[in-house]
Amino acid sequence: MPWYYTVEKSSLTPPGFVFGIAWTLLYVMIALAGNALWRSRHQEKIKILWTLFIVQLLLNWSWTIIFFKIHAVGVAFAIIVLMIFLNCSIISKAWKDSRFVTYMMVPYTTWLIFAAYLNFMIWKLN
C-alpha cells in the first residue's frame, strides 16, 4: 500500500491500526449476518436479502482492488456509494423479517458512510 501512504488524506483519517480493529469487528458482524441469511435463504422473503447481501459483498471485494491496486479513486467512490445504498436496502428490508441481520448491518453501513467520506476526500485532494 505504498501509494496510499503518499496521498493527501482528510484530517479525520484515523491511524492505520484503527482500520484493522474496525474491519475485524465489522467482518465478524458481516459474517454473522451472512450466516443468518444463508440459513434462511430458501424463504421467499429472504431471497432478495440474500441476493443484495452477495452483491454488496462482491462490491466490497472489488472496492479494495479498484481503490488500492488500480487507484481509480472516483470509481471506488461510486462503488462505495452503491454499497451504502444496497446495505440501506438490506437494513430496511430485514427490519421486519430479521432484526438480527439489521443489527449486524447497521455498524457496517455506518462505517461505509465514513469510509465514503474518506474516499471522497482522497479523490478531491488528489
C-alpha positions as CSV (number, residue, x, y, z in Angstrom):
1,M,0.0,0.0,0.0
2,P,2.8,2.5,-0.6
3,W,0.5,4.5,-2.8
4,Y,-2.0,5.1,0.0
5,Y,0.7,6.5,2.3
6,T,1.6,9.1,-0.3
7,V,-1.8,10.6,-1.0
8,E,-3.4,13.6,0.7
9,K,-6.0,12.5,3.2
10,S,-8.7,14.1,5.3
11,S,-7.7,15.3,8.8
12,L,-10.3,12.9,10.1
13,T,-8.5,9.8,8.7
14,P,-7.8,7.6,11.7
15,P,-4.5,5.9,12.4
16,G,-3.8,2.7,10.5
17,F,-4.4,0.4,13.4
18,V,-8.0,1.6,13.7
19,F,-8.8,0.2,10.3
20,G,-7.5,-3.2,11.3
21,I,-9.6,-3.3,14.5
22,A,-12.7,-1.8,12.9
23,W,-12.7,-4.2,9.9
24,T,-12.1,-7.2,12.0
25,L,-15.2,-6.4,14.1
26,L,-17.2,-5.5,11.0
27,Y,-16.2,-8.7,9.1
28,V,-17.4,-10.7,12.1
29,M,-20.7,-8.9,12.0
30,I,-21.0,-9.3,8.2
31,A,-20.3,-13.0,8.6
32,L,-22.9,-13.4,11.3
33,A,-25.5,-11.5,9.1
34,G,-24.5,-13.6,6.1
35,N,-24.8,-16.8,8.1
36,A,-28.3,-15.8,9.2
37,L,-29.3,-15.0,5.7
38,W,-27.8,-18.2,4.3
39,R,-29.7,-20.4,6.8
40,S,-33.0,-18.7,5.8
41,R,-32.2,-18.3,2.1
42,H,-34.9,-20.6,0.9
43,Q,-37.6,-18.5,2.4
44,E,-39.1,-16.3,-0.3
45,K,-38.9,-13.1,1.8
46,I,-35.2,-13.7,2.5
47,K,-34.1,-14.5,-1.1
48,I,-33.9,-10.8,-2.1
49,L,-31.9,-10.0,1.1
50,W,-29.5,-12.9,0.3
51,T,-29.1,-11.6,-3.3
52,L,-28.5,-8.0,-2.1
53,F,-26.0,-9.3,0.5
54,I,-24.0,-11.2,-2.0
55,V,-23.9,-8.2,-4.4
56,Q,-22.7,-5.8,-1.7
57,L,-20.1,-8.4,-0.7
58,L,-18.8,-8.6,-4.2
59,L,-18.7,-4.8,-4.4
60,N,-16.8,-4.7,-1.1
61,W,-14.2,-7.0,-2.5
62,S,-14.0,-5.1,-5.8
63,W,-13.7,-1.7,-4.0
64,T,-10.4,-2.9,-2.4
65,I,-8.9,-3.8,-5.7
66,I,-10.1,-0.7,-7.5
67,F,-9.0,1.7,-4.7
68,F,-5.8,0.1,-3.5
69,K,-4.5,-1.7,-6.6
70,I,-5.9,0.3,-9.6
71,H,-6.0,3.7,-7.7
72,A,-9.3,4.6,-9.5
73,V,-10.5,6.6,-6.6
74,G,-13.5,8.1,-8.3
75,V,-14.7,4.7,-9.4
76,A,-14.1,3.4,-5.9
77,F,-16.2,6.2,-4.5
78,A,-19.1,5.3,-6.9
79,I,-18.8,1.7,-5.7
80,I,-18.9,2.6,-2.1
81,V,-22.0,4.8,-2.6
82,L,-23.7,1.8,-4.3
83,M,-22.6,-0.4,-1.3
84,I,-24.2,2.1,1.1
85,F,-27.4,2.1,-1.0
86,L,-27.5,-1.8,-1.0
87,N,-26.8,-2.0,2.7
88,C,-29.5,0.5,3.5
89,S,-31.9,-1.6,1.4
90,I,-30.8,-4.7,3.3
91,I,-31.3,-3.0,6.6
92,S,-34.8,-1.6,5.7
93,K,-36.0,-4.9,4.2
94,A,-34.5,-7.1,7.0
95,W,-36.1,-5.0,9.8
96,K,-39.4,-6.9,9.6
97,D,-38.1,-10.4,9.0
98,S,-34.6,-10.5,10.6
99,R,-33.8,-7.9,13.2
100,F,-30.6,-9.7,13.9
101,V,-29.4,-9.1,10.3
102,T,-30.4,-5.4,10.6
103,Y,-28.4,-5.0,13.9
104,M,-25.4,-6.7,12.3
105,M,-25.5,-4.5,9.2
106,V,-26.0,-1.1,10.8
107,P,-22.4,-0.7,12.1
108,Y,-21.0,-1.8,8.8
109,T,-23.2,0.7,6.9
110,T,-22.2,3.4,9.3
111,W,-18.6,2.7,8.7
112,L,-19.2,2.6,5.0
113,I,-20.6,6.1,5.2
114,F,-17.4,7.3,7.0
115,A,-15.2,5.4,4.5
116,A,-17.1,7.0,1.6
117,Y,-16.2,10.4,3.1
118,L,-12.6,9.4,3.4
119,N,-12.6,8.0,-0.2
120,F,-14.2,11.2,-1.4
121,M,-11.6,13.4,0.3
122,I,-8.8,11.4,-1.2
123,W,-10.4,11.9,-4.6
124,K,-10.9,15.6,-4.0
125,L,-7.5,16.3,-2.5
126,N,-5.5,14.3,-5.1
